[in-house]
């Protein structure tokens, strides 16, 4: 950042600290692309990145009155908020995943590393692998691209040479087909009965490299 721009930012920050909304709007214009690019690289989903970027600036706005320079670049302060927000996002997603799976095979007497839980988890992974192999090729491919390789919908659409809409529809059909296949597997069937999303989360947990 040039010396002139740094000086301009300092002035904008001082005004924003006093509640000047226009000044904060100019700060937003200066830094939004940088913040979005960082978050987009971390979460690999444009929609999620847009939501988190908005949240970062909302948090920054609320904290403006307490901002102190103390040798800290304002852009670095914003990126710290962005990094913390992304970490919160991943922790929340991980918590939802663990809870959805734990609800299926947790028991009052089994700890997280108990032999019973480990055995059940291994059996679920084995059954899930067999179920994926039983899918049609295009169904198996989209599930692997989305949930094992971690591609977003747009990236998956590009790989499979489909529109985004067609890709979303295929993903839904693939997960429905997988749900039908696992209906005779007690543990997987219980999880699938919670929601298709729960089954997708299990794929992420046990099938990712």
N, C-alpha and C positions, 0 to 999 in steps of 0.2 A: 504494500500500500504506500502510495506517495506521501511525502511530508505534508503537502497541501491537503490531500484527502484526509489524512490522519487528524490534521488540525480541524477540518470541517466536521469530522465525526465527533471530536471532543466537544465542539460547540453544540452539535445536535444532541449529544448525550446529556449535557448540562441542561438543555431546554426540556428534554424528555423527562428528566428527573423532576422537573417542576410541573409535570403534567401536560406538556405541550404535545398534543396528539399528532400534529402535522410533522413535528420533528421526529417522532417515533416512526411515522410513516416513511420518512426519508431514510431512516436507519434500516427499516425493513427492506426498502428497495436496494440498498447497498449490499446487504448481507444475505438476502433470501436465497439467491442462487447457490452461494457457498454452503449454507446450512442444508439446503435440499439435496445438493450433490453428495454431501457426506452421509446423510441419512439414507438416501437412495442406494448408495453402495452397501450400506450395512444391512438393510432389510430386504433389498432386492424385489421390492414391490412398490410400484409407483403410487398407487392409491394410499397404501399405508404410509409411505414417505410423505405424501402431501398432508395427510392428517397429522403426523408427528411434527412436521415442520410448522404447521399452524399452531400446534400446542406449544412448541418451543418459544415462539414469539409471544404467545399469550403469557407464558410463564415469565419471560423476560420483561414484558410490560408491567406485570404485577410486582416484579422485583426491582424495577428501575429506581425507585426512591432510595433503596438501600445500596445501590451500586457505588463502589469506591474504586478509584483508579489504582492506587498503591502499586504502580508499575505494571498493572495488568492491561493488556490490549483488550479493547472492547470486543473485537472479533473472537479472541480466545475465550472470553467470558461466555459469549453466545455458544461457542462450540462445546464448552463444558456442559452447558445446559442441554445441548443436543445429545451429547454422549450419554449423559445420565438418563435422558428421556428414552433413548434407544435401549439402554440396559434395562430400564423399567419395563419396556415393552417386551423384551425377551423373557424377563423373569415372569411376567404375567402369563405369557404364552406357555412357558414351561410348567407353571403351576396348574393351569387349566388342563394341560396334557396329563400330568401326573395324577391329578385328581380323577379325571375321567377314566383312566386305566385302573387306578387303585380302587375305585368304587366296585369294580367287577370282581377282583380276587383278593381284596383285603379282608382279614379276619381279626377279631380282637386280640388273638394270641400270637399273631404273626408279625414279626418286625420286618423292616424294609429289606433285610438281607437274610431272612430266614430260609431254610431249605425248601419249605413249602412254596413260598412266593417265587423263589428262583426256578423251581421245577415248573410251576404253572406258567411263568413268563416264557420259559424255553418251549413249552408245549404250544403256547399261543404263537410264538414266532415260527415254529415248525408248521403248524396248521395254516398260518397266514401265507407262508411261502408256497405251500401246496395249492392253496386257493388261488393265488396269483397266477400260478402256472396253468390253472384250469381255465383262465379267462381267454377270450378272443384276443388275437394279437394286438389290435388297436386299443382295446381296453387295458391290457397289461402295459402297453407302451405309455399311454397317457398317465396311468397311475405311477409308473416308475419315474417318468419325467417330472411330474408335479410333486410327488411326495418323497421319492428316494433321492432324485437328483436336485430337488429344490428349485426348479424353474418356476417362474410365475406364469400366469395364464398367457400373457402376450408372447413370452419366450417360447412356451410350449406350442402355441399356435404357429409360430414361425418355423419351428423344427418339424412340425407335422404338416405344414403347408395347409393350414386351415384358417378360417376367420376366428376372431376371438369368441364370437357368439357360438360358433360351431364347436369350438374347443370346450367352452363351458358346458354345453349340452352333452358332449361326449364324456366329459369328466363325471357328470351326474349319472349318466347311464352306466359307466364303468363301475362306479361305487355301488350303484343299485345291484348290478350283476354280482359284484363281490359279496354284497350282503346276502344275496340269495344263495350263493355257493356255501357260505359259512353257517347257514342256518342250522345245520346238523352238528356243528362243532359247539359244544356247550359254552365254553368261555367266550369264544368269539361271537357267538350268537347273542349272548347277554350284552356284550359291548355294543354290537351293531343295533340292538334294540333300543339303546339309549339315544343314538342318532347316527346318521351316516358320518357326521363330522368326527364322532368319537372313533369310528373305525379308521378314518383317514389319519387321525392323530396317532393311532396305534401303528399304522404303517410307517409314519415318520420315526417313531420311537424304536421299533425293532428291525426295520429294514434299511435304514440309512447307514452309509459306510461309517 
